[in-house]
Amino acid sequence: MASSRHRTARNPRRPLERVGAGDEVGVTNGVWPFVPSRAREEPRATLSTLLHPVPGDVRGLDEDGRVNCLDRFGPATRAWFGAAFAAPTSAQSAAWDSISGGAHTLVVAPTGSGKTLAAFLWSIDQLANDPLPPRSPARRRAAGSLPAPAPEARCRVLYISPLKALAVDVERNLRAPLAGIRQAAARLGEVPPDIEVAIRSGDTSPEQRRAFARHGADILITTPESLFLLLTSNAREALRTVTTVILDEVHAVLPSKRGTHLALSLERLDELLDRPAQRIGLSATVRPIDEVASFLAGGRPVNVVAPPVDKQVELSVVIPVENLAELGAETGDLAGSAAGSQPRTSIWPHVEERVLDLVQAHRSTIVFVNSRRLAERLTSRLNELAAQRAGAAIEESHE
């Protein structure tokens, strides 16, 4: 029988087990605390403190009497978000209720629900409204805090991605909110925040690595393996001020040796800090949730954000040719021998044409394939076909 701690979005109101004397809690807005048995006596954030206003706080109460989640942010952050989005998603609202209270938080929500922004925006707002003052090497030597070669300890947000490509995408996607909040602050007459983002992965150049070791960065985007290397080098001094750790695609590392290795690195990181960092985990598909929550915070209490999802999906199976027995098309595969090869019939040219039709008919398209090699080959073919179509259209316009 499944543990009473494990709840899914299909049964969002079923009460949880009693987690403390006189402390019966249930799911509220898709948020519930997961408290491992060996951690139930430790101090923890409760839903009553996370989802309800403190005495005297009457800013923007919603219909349930709770503080509007956006009112927790500074004016510049609220102004940017209000101009960029109509309203927070349910996942974002519930996540900010938990994250702003300092609780370890696991956000389980589908792609497109704004999980990454939910994890980052509170930290960005804290960086904008409570920045660390810059300290020159001369001031640091005078203070006697660290020897001159040691890096500046200023990193406060650590984002860990299991994929280098995802890390690059996240760095690119952070540019919009950072630039937008700076512009909003300037319009409001505030000092525009100067938040620096750095990437550390196997593709990071030696110059960039030295720059982080010397000066640090407010937000560091890295991978599990690169985090391990950072913790074993002098650059670990730059991590002593980390307050938030964001672990994306947590399901991708949990069942493997990478997950075990990452768990050890996170505990080593906490040993560097004055107090353990808040951990935020993100995943679109993860089961069982209680095991992932335990992994995320090393057995400490975790708030799970898993809002109910009612998503409409249209599924169709399409064959791009009328008769598979009469393909009659030559393959675009160039992987065969360079000379003497005979043309082969293949369905791939028809698939490529159909995929390109769909890409050109929609603003956003995701194509799933079985391997990286196939993804690269299909991308190349789609680019070639698009160029051919564009050239044909130009020729027709000149006739």
N, C-alpha and C positions, 0 to 999 in steps of 0.2 A: 504494500500500500504506500502511496506517495506521502512524503512528509507533509505535515500541516503547515510548514513554513513555505512550501512551494505552491505558489498560486499563479495562475495564468490569467490573461486578459479576458478569457471567456467567463470567468466567475469573479468579477472584480470586487464584489461586496462581501464575500465570505470572510468571516472574522478569522484572524490569525490566532495562534495559540497564545496563552498568557506568557508574557516575556518578563514579568517581574511582579512582585507583590502589589496587588491592587492596580495593575497597569495593563488593562485589556485594551488592545488597539486593533483597528481594522484598516482596510484600504480606503484612502481618501484621494479622489482624483487620480487614481492609478498609481499612487505612491504608497509603499508600505515598507517598514523597517525589517531587514533580515538581521537577526541577532543570533550568531552561532552560540551553541550551548556553553562553550568555555569562555565566552565573552559577555555573558549576560549580566555579570556583576560590575562590568566596567561602565564608566560614565558614557552616556550616549545622547545624541540629539533625538527628541521625540517629535511626533507629528504635531503635537499641540504647540510646540515652540516654533516649528518650521512653517506651519500653514496658517497661523493666526497672528494678528498684530500684537505688538507689545503695548502695555498700558500707555495711553496718551498718543499713540500713533494712529491718526485718523486719515492719513493720506490715501485717497483713491481706494476705498474699500469696495470690494465687488459684492455681488448679490448674496454671497455666502458669508459676508462679514470678514473676509480675509483681505489683506493688503494686496492691491494690484501688483502683479509681479514686476511690471516695468517701473513702478514707483520705488523699487529697491535700488535702482540704478541712478547714476548722476545725471544732471540735466543734459550734458552733451551726448551721452549714450542714448538717453531716451529720445532726444531730438533726431539722432541719426536713425534709430530703429523705426520711429514713427514715420519718417520720410521714406524709408526703404521697404517697409512691410506694412500690410494692413493690420495685422494682429499676430501675436505669438501663436505658435501651434500648441496643441495640448501637451506634447512632449516637452516643449520649451518652458511652458508655464510651470509644469510640475517639477522639472529639473531645476529651475531657478529657485523655486520654493525650498528645495532641499539643499542645493549647493550654497545658497546665500546664508544658510544656517551653519555651514561648516561641516556638514555630514559627508562621509564617504558615500558616493552615489553611483549606482549602475543604471544607465539609461538604455532601455531596450525598446527601440522604435524602428519602424520601417524606413527604408531609404527615401529621402526627400522630406523627412519630418523636421529637419533642422537640428539634428543631434550635435553636429560639430559646433555650430554657433551656440547652441545651448551650453556646451561645455566651456567654450572660450569666452563668451561675452562677459560673464561675471568677473573673470580674471582680468580681462582687458579694462573693464570699468575700474577695478581696484588699482591697476597700474596707472590709469589716467588720473585718478583722484588721490592716490597715496603713493607717488613715485619715490623711489630711493634716490637720495641726493647723490650726484656724481662726486667721486672722490679721486683726486689726482694721485699719482704715485708718490709725489712729494708729501701730500697730506697724510697718506697712509703710512709712509715711513716715519713721519713726525709723531703719528699716533702710536707707533710701535705695534700695529695690529698684525701685519704680515710683512715678510721680506719683499724687496722690490720685485723679484721675478714672479711672485705669485699673482694669479689673475684677480681681477676685480670681482668680488662676490656680489653679483647683482641679479642673477637669474632667479626669477620667481615662478615662472610657469614652465613646466617640462611636458612636452607632448611626445608620446611614444607611439610610433606606427610600425606594424610588422612589415610594411612594404615601403621601399624607398620611393617608388612612384607616387604613392599616396601622400608621403611626407612633402614631396614637391608640390603636389596639388593643394595641400592644406596651406603651405606657405603662400602660394599664389592667391588662394581664396581669402586669406587674412588681410590682404592689401585693401580690399574695399571697406571693411569696417574700420580699420585703422585710419585710413585717409578720411572716411566720412566723419568719424568722431573728431578728428583734428579740425576739419572744416566747421563742424557744428560748434565746437568749443570756441573757435575764432569768432563766429557769428554771435555767440552769446557773451562775448567779452571775456572769456576765460583764457587761461594760458593753454595753448594747444599741446597736448601730451606728445612726447617724443618716445615712442615705444619701439624698441629695436628687436627684430626677429632674426635668429640665426638657425642654420641647418647643419647638423652633424650626421653624416652617413659615410658609407664607403666611397661615395662619389665626391665628397667634399675635398676641395683642394687644400694642400698644405698651408697656403697663405690664409685661407679662411679658418683653418684649425688654429693657427697661431693667433689670429685676431681674436677668436673666442677665448683662448687661453690668456691673452693679455687683458682684454677689456670685458669679456663676458657679453651677455645679452639679456634683455628682459624676458624673452620667450625663446626657448630652445626646442627645435623640432628634431627628433632623432629616432633611431631604431633600437631594438633591444641589444643588439651586438655592440653598437656604437656607445650606448650607455655604459656597458660593461667596461669598454676601453677608457671612457672618460673617468670612471670611478677608480681606475688603476693608474691614472696619470696626474700631473700637477693641476690639470684643468678641473679636477674635482672641487678645488677651492671655489670655483665660480658657481658651484651648485649649493653652497652652504645656505643660501637665502631662499631656496625653493619652498614655496608654500602650497603649490598645486601640481599634481601629476595627472595628466590626461592620457588614458590608455585607449586607443582606438582599435576597432575590430578585435576586441578582446577574445572572441571565439576562435580567432585564427592561431593564437599562440597557446591557448589553454591546454589542449590535449597532447602537446608535444614537449620535447626536451627544451625547446625555446621558452615555453611557459615556465618550466621549473627554473631555468637560468634567469629569466626576467624576474621571477618572484624573489630570488636571492639578491639580484641587483637592487630591487626596490627596498628591501630591508637594509641593504648596505647604505643606500641613499639616506634612509631615515636615521641611521646612526650618525650621519654627518650633521644633521639638522638639530636646532634647539628643540623643536617639537616636530612630530611626524607630519608629513605633508598630507593634505587632503587629496584623496584619490577619486578620480572620476573615470568610469569605464563606459565605453560606447559599443553597441552592437545592434545589428538589425535582426539577426537570427541567432539565438542562443538558448539552449536547453541542456540540462536543467538549470534554472536561474539560481537556485540556492548554492549550487557548487561554484558557479561563476562569481557570485557575490562573495563567497568565502575566499576564492582565489584573489579577487581584486584587492581586498583590504587585508589579506593575511590573517583571516579569522576574526577580524574586528567587526563591529556592527556596521551595516551598510543599508542605506535607503535605496530601494529598488523603484525606479520610475518605469512603468510599463503601461501606458494608457491604452484603453481598449481601441482596437482598430477595426473599422468597418470600411474596407477598401474594395471597390468594384474592379474586377479584373475581366477583361475581354480576351478570350483565348480562341485561337483558330489555327488549324493545321493546313498549311498551304503548300501545294506542289506547283512550282513555277512553270511546268510544261504540261500539256494536255495528255501526252502519251509517253510514259517512261520508256517504252520499248522502241521509240523512234526519237532518240535525242538528236542525233545528227549534227552535233556541234563539236568543234575541236576544243580541247582543253587549253586553258591558259597557264597550265602548270609548266614551268621551265626547269623543273628539278631533274628531268631525265637526262640522257646522254646528249652531248652537244651536237653530234652528227649521226646521221643514219636512223634517227628515231622516227617512228611512224605516228601520224596523228591518231589520237584516241578520242572516242566520244566520251563526253562527260556532262554531268548535270551542272557543274560549277559555273560555266558561263551564264546559264539561266539564273542560277542563284544570285550571282553577282549583279546581274541586271536588275533583278527584283529587289535586292537589298538597296541598291542605289536609288531605285524609284521611291522606296520608303524613306530613305534618308532625305531626299530632296523634297518630299511631301510633308515632312515634320520638322519642328524646331530642334528636337532632341531625340536621339536614337541610340540604344545600346544593343550591340550585337555580341552574343555569347558564342564562343567557339571552344574547341577542346584543347588547344595548345597555344603557346606563345608563337610558335612558328606559323601556325595557321592564321593567327590574328595579324601578324606582320604581312603575310602573303595576301590576305583579303584586303587589308588596308591599301597595299600597293595597287592591287587590281581596281579597287574602287576609285583611287586617285586617277589611274589611267583612264578608266571609263568616263569619269567626270570631265577630264581634259578633252577626251574625244567628243563628248557631247557638246562641250562649250565651243570647240573648234568647228563642229558641224553647224552649230547655231550661227556662228559668225559668218561662215561661208554662205549660208542661206540668206542672211541679211544683206549680203553684198551682191546677190544675184538680181 
